[in-house]
Amino acid sequence: MAKYLFRSSYTAEGVQGLLDEGGSGRLKECERLITSLGGHLESFYFGFGGADTYIIVDLPDNATAAAFRLAVTASGAVGTETVVLLMPDEIDQATRQKLAYRPPGAK
């Protein structure tokens, strides 16, 4: 399974829904949707600042993560940004790949 961070911000309509059902209601719905996609909800936090929620999930693949994001965003109540999270061993694998790269302007 791949791990993702979804940072989301509520629209005015979304905030009204949140006021109506509370944070626990949103947590339950999010967990229901993720489970239906074959995933697992690791953590769900509300926050101040740039985003309203920070959700970390395990999902089968990028297509499933995209389906989750599309369904949530299509509601019009939430705008979402997806971050693919990598484990340290995945970075280890990446560092073992030796690539030849010439930066812009270098000769």
N, C-alpha and C positions, 0 to 999 in steps of 0.2 A: 504494500500500500504506500501511496505517496502522501506527504504531509503538506497542508496548506494553511495559510493565515488569510482570513477574510476580514478586511477592515471595512466597516459599513457606516454610512451616515443616513439618518432618517430624513425624509422629506417632511413637510408640515403634515401631510396626510399620515405618514408613518408615525410621527410623534403623537398624533391624536389617537391612533390605534394603540400605541404603547401606553398612553394615559388610561385608555379604556380597559386593557387587559393586564397591564403590569409587566415587569421584567420576567417573572417566572413563566408567564404565558408565552413569551417570545422564546425563551429557552426551550420549553417543551416542544414548540412547533419546529424549531431549528433541529432539535435532536430527532424528532420524528422524520423530518425530510432527509437528514443525513443517513439515518438508519435504513430508510427505504431505498437509498442509493447504494447500500452495501458498505457504508462507511461507519466511522466511529467519531463521536464528538469528544475531543480531548479537553477543551476548556472554552468557556463562554464568559466574556467580561464586558461590562459596560464601562465607558470611560469618559473623561472630560477632554476637550481639545479637538484635535483634527478629525477624530472619528467617534461615533457613538458606541460601536461594538467592536470587539476584537475576538474572533472565533478561530480556534485552531482545531483542524479536523484531519482525520485520515480518510482518504478516498481511494478507490481502486486505480484511478488514472486521470490524466488531464482532461479527457472528454467528459468524465463524470463531474470533475470540478467545474468545467465550463457549463454543464447542464445545471448544476446547483446555482451558479452565479446568474445565469440567464433567467432561471425561474424566479429568483429573488428580485432581480433588477426589473423584470417585466411587470412586476406588481405595481411599479410606480411609487411605492412607499419607501424604497430603500435604494441607495446607490452603493455599489460595492466595488472594492479593489481586491484583487487576488494576488497573493505572494506565494510562490512555490518555495517551500522550506527544504533545505538540504541538510542531511546528517553529516557529521564530521568525516565518516568513512567515505561518503560520496565526494567530498572535497579531496580526500586522500587519493581517490581514483582519478579525479580530474588533474591533480598535480603530477601524477605519473604519466600523463599524456604530454609528450614533448611536441610543441607546435612551433613552426617557423612563422613569425609574424613581424611585419615591418610597419611601425607606426607611421601615421601621416607625416610627411615632410622628411622622414629619415631616408638616407640613401644607402 
